[in-house]
Amino acid sequence: MDLLSIGNFIAQLRKQNGLTQEQLGEQIGVTNKTVSRWETGVYMPPADALMKMSELFGVTVNELL
């Protein structure tokens, strides 16, 4: 589980869905700075955020990780 790879995949999914970091954050209940930290591999999204992103993007949590 490489944080940078996970972050890059989250960024890719977000862009494919036409969302800004701020829009993604609003949809899952975090700030755009939090989304940025995930995407740059600073830290790992918590389980509840992973679940929300998996539903939003139509992927499994395993695929996100």
C-alpha atoms as a printed R data frame, in Angstrom:
   type eleno elety resid chain resno       x      y       z
1  ATOM     1    CA   MET     A     1   0.000  0.000   0.000
2  ATOM     2    CA   ASP     A     2   1.894  3.006  -1.357
3  ATOM     3    CA   LEU     A     3   0.321  6.320  -0.296
4  ATOM     4    CA   LEU     A     4   1.517  8.139  -3.402
5  ATOM     5    CA   SER     A     5   0.021  5.500  -5.714
6  ATOM     6    CA   ILE     A     6  -3.270  5.625  -3.835
7  ATOM     7    CA   GLY     A     7  -3.252  9.420  -4.018
8  ATOM     8    CA   ASN     A     8  -2.532  9.405  -7.741
9  ATOM     9    CA   PHE     A     9  -5.414  7.008  -8.329
10 ATOM    10    CA   ILE     A    10  -7.807  9.174  -6.285
11 ATOM    11    CA   ALA     A    11  -6.717 12.232  -8.296
12 ATOM    12    CA   GLN     A    12  -7.221 10.332 -11.556
13 ATOM    13    CA   LEU     A    13 -10.731  9.230 -10.560
14 ATOM    14    CA   ARG     A    14 -11.624 12.729  -9.382
15 ATOM    15    CA   LYS     A    15 -10.510 14.279 -12.676
16 ATOM    16    CA   GLN     A    16 -12.277 11.605 -14.746
17 ATOM    17    CA   ASN     A    17 -15.472 12.539 -12.932
18 ATOM    18    CA   GLY     A    18 -14.936 16.244 -13.597
19 ATOM    19    CA   LEU     A    19 -14.575 17.193  -9.945
20 ATOM    20    CA   THR     A    20 -12.303 19.711  -8.307
21 ATOM    21    CA   GLN     A    21 -10.677 18.890  -4.984
22 ATOM    22    CA   GLU     A    22 -13.173 21.230  -3.356
23 ATOM    23    CA   GLN     A    23 -16.160 19.511  -4.993
24 ATOM    24    CA   LEU     A    24 -14.925 16.063  -3.993
25 ATOM    25    CA   GLY     A    25 -14.347 17.278  -0.456
26 ATOM    26    CA   GLU     A    26 -17.868 18.679  -0.243
27 ATOM    27    CA   GLN     A    27 -19.356 15.394  -1.435
28 ATOM    28    CA   ILE     A    28 -17.528 13.295   1.142
29 ATOM    29    CA   GLY     A    29 -17.450 15.810   3.999
30 ATOM    30    CA   VAL     A    30 -13.823 16.982   4.097
31 ATOM    31    CA   THR     A    31 -11.943 20.105   3.030
32 ATOM    32    CA   ASN     A    32 -10.160 20.545  -0.275
33 ATOM    33    CA   LYS     A    33  -6.878 20.647   1.659
34 ATOM    34    CA   THR     A    34  -7.614 17.192   3.034
35 ATOM    35    CA   VAL     A    35  -8.242 15.889  -0.490
36 ATOM    36    CA   SER     A    36  -4.965 17.490  -1.582
37 ATOM    37    CA   ARG     A    37  -3.092 15.735   1.223
38 ATOM    38    CA   TRP     A    38  -4.530 12.394   0.167
39 ATOM    39    CA   GLU     A    39  -3.652 12.973  -3.465
40 ATOM    40    CA   THR     A    40  -0.066 13.964  -2.678
41 ATOM    41    CA   GLY     A    41   0.440 10.955  -0.411
42 ATOM    42    CA   VAL     A    42   0.827 12.949   2.792
43 ATOM    43    CA   TYR     A    43  -1.614 10.677   4.552
44 ATOM    44    CA   MET     A    44  -4.160  7.924   4.036
45 ATOM    45    CA   PRO     A    45  -7.898  8.616   3.733
46 ATOM    46    CA   PRO     A    46  -9.838  7.172   6.681
47 ATOM    47    CA   ALA     A    47 -12.121  4.191   6.141
48 ATOM    48    CA   ASP     A    48 -15.319  6.258   5.997
49 ATOM    49    CA   ALA     A    49 -13.866  8.505   3.278
50 ATOM    50    CA   LEU     A    50 -12.696  5.462   1.310
51 ATOM    51    CA   MET     A    51 -16.220  4.026   1.469
52 ATOM    52    CA   LYS     A    52 -17.761  7.289   0.252
53 ATOM    53    CA   MET     A    53 -15.245  7.609  -2.583
54 ATOM    54    CA   SER     A    54 -15.795  3.997  -3.643
55 ATOM    55    CA   GLU     A    55 -19.540  4.653  -3.924
56 ATOM    56    CA   LEU     A    56 -19.042  7.976  -5.702
57 ATOM    57    CA   PHE     A    57 -16.529  6.645  -8.232
58 ATOM    58    CA   GLY     A    58 -18.081  3.196  -8.682
59 ATOM    59    CA   VAL     A    59 -15.001  1.274  -7.571
60 ATOM    60    CA   THR     A    60 -14.324 -0.996  -4.618
61 ATOM    61    CA   VAL     A    61 -12.304  0.074  -1.609
62 ATOM    62    CA   ASN     A    62  -9.768 -2.596  -2.612
63 ATOM    63    CA   GLU     A    63  -9.360 -0.915  -5.993
64 ATOM    64    CA   LEU     A    64  -8.749  2.423  -4.276
65 ATOM    65    CA   LEU     A    65  -6.045  0.814  -2.185
